[in-house]
């Protein structure tokens, strides 16, 4: 039986209710939301609204119209970063463990618009002191952007402390929560978050092709896309109200239908229960890995300080070689390499070869952890 340990890339398997919801939408509804007045279109619009309400609930947002449906977390991050209209001399504070979905837009703006990046160096375990961000703030600081949890080593950053600093200095605060939503509790109000980007296909257990951006009340961005929204169709100007302002074009309605079922599933299970399950598996994995000779473990190495993401290497073997053997000989799926985060690998000193990344999910078991560690022992022997 195959073992799937690549949930940081995308969760697998999906709950059966997700597949059923997508099938039902395609077979029984199929219409566009907000484009017509017939009953199928109205049902599609109702489905989208209900999904917004559920997503708002899971992140502690008071107004569901502030939830924008996009293609993925990358589009959400791009919408936020480019929507701030940063210009020459503006400064952006970020960390050294960010995903390329953050770093590449920032590097593009650095090259083309002359913004200045202040990259806070995390330690080798991926930790960042919030006070280091405070020290970097200047009058030209126009954005603070960090991830909630690292996609390479799982380290959880102090987003509430950083958010408080940003709010005191009236600086827009963007959090990349791709690795944490559905796995860790989230409250945008308590964490002082202005902009929250996340995907629907990881911890939320939904299908690929749907991401979300939360935009705080009275906070405005220039849209990344312009076009038809089904509203104000007599005007050639983009609507100024949410969510329509940022949702041009046809939404991924089958994906949103699947996301609705997935979020219901997550809420019924309870975020705290899911977190505890993954936390316990992470602790068991780390404990077993420490007993295996010739294994290098990166990151916090503590279940309370990280998500279910654990990066390792085998001495004398490249991550690619080890991953290929795990897949071919043991039918175990992990991700190897740089995980679209070169800065993070430079921080933990694994650049350019990367690591073997194990990422646990809600459907993994202690037996999966045992078999993975047994496979590592056989490879080493």
Number of C-alpha atoms within 10 A of each C-alpha: 6 10 19 21 26 21 27 28 17 22 25 21 14 18 17 12 17 25 19 13 20 22 16 15 21 13 9 10 17 17 19 18 22 18 17 13 11 9 11 17 18 18 19 23 20 14 18 21 16 16 24 24 18 21 24 20 17 22 18 16 22 14 15 21 18 22 24 20 28 25 17 20 26 23 21 26 25 17 21 26 23 16 14 15 13 19 15 14 15 19 23 25 20 22 25 24 32 26 23 17 17 22 21 13 17 22 16 12 20 20 12 11 16 16 22 20 20 17 16 18 18 17 14 17 17 26 20 20 15 18 11 13 19 14 8 14 20 12 9 14 22 22 21 22 24 24 26 26 28 28 29 33 30 28 28 22 21 17 22 18 14 24 26 17 20 24 15 9 14 12 19 22 25 28 25 27 22 29 28 27 24 27 25 22 15 19 15 22 15 12 18 22 23 22 22 26 28 27 31 32 28 25 29 30 28 32 25 19 20 25 27 25 27 28 26 20 12 7 10 15 15 15 17 17 13 15 17 19 21 17 14 12 13 7 8 9 11 19 20 11 12 15 19 21 22 25 21 19 13 14 18 16 24 23 23 30 26 30 32 27 23 29 23 18 18 21 18 10 12 16 20 13 16 20 20 17 19 24 23 15 23 27 17 15 23 16 14 15 21 13 10 15 13 15 17 14 19 21 22 19 21 15 23 14 16 24 29 30 26 27 21 21 20 20 12 9 11 16 22 16 12 20 20 17 16 19 15 11 11 17 16 21 21 23 21 23 21 21 19 15 22 22 20 29 25 16 17 20 13 17 16 11 15 25 29 25 29 25 28 27 29 23 17 19 15 13 11 19 22 13 14 23 17 15 18 20 15 8 14 15 7
